[in-house]
Amino acid sequence: MDYTLTIHQNEQQFIAALARGNREAQRLLYEEYYGTLMSICQRYAGSDDEAMDLLHESFIKIFKKISHYESGTALVAWMRRITVNTAIDQYRRNGRRRTEDLDKAYNVSTDAPDIFAQFGAREILAAVQQLPPTYRTIFNLYVVEGYSHREIGEQLQITESTSRSNLVKARGKLQKMLTSLGR
């Protein structure tokens, strides 16, 4: 090729290069979006090593499916969706841990002050990573990604009330972890 590959100048040429398996284009995409996608992976993973595995698996899927990308949509949003779905797939592969179905979990609430407002992103991320996989996944899908409990139930093959119940439990565990840090 006689031109320099750039992500932002000519998206169609760049996507075409990716679809052909051009290593330079793959490297540029990886370097450009590493941080963005890694932050997603860290929210779903229990450790940095697990997050790195998720990231690499996500990029492999992105490179394999790049021909399905529709020009005109936000590339980062498309990659973000693949990354979240990769995390969900990993959750399914590893088998769901025991979850409890509380029919009235949506009525559970707390009058405690918002403990999350007192901490920085790193502290909250570290606490989220300590959650059991089920709680961590549901917390991320609901709180961060904005999925409804119905959508979470469909994705994880659980009931809506199980999703609600596990979200309440995840928030409770996070609150206890962060409270123990003593701010």
C-alpha angles and dihedrals in degrees: 000000000000097000133072114252114239129168098219107036100062111007095180093055091044093050090047090053090050091049089054089053095249105179094208091055090048091050092050092049091047093049093045097050103027094103096044095050094038090058089056091048092049091056092056099037129081094218142013091256091054089047091052090051090051091048094051092046089050093052091048089054091045092053092046094047100038091108087065092057111113114221112235095043120097108273092207091053090051091050091045090055091051090049093051090047090050089054090050090049090052090050090053093046093052090051126245117277119229112297128184126222113220110183092203100039091121088068093057112104140152134224092207118122118260101276092184093068090065096061138067126243094260093054093047092046091051090051093047090052089056093057118103110266095255094051092043093051095047092044091053096044093049105033102031106025097035099232117159120238088251091055092046090050091052093046096047097032095239133118123270090244091053089053091050092047093050092047090054090049092047092052090047092051091047091050091051092048094049093043089054088058084068111224 
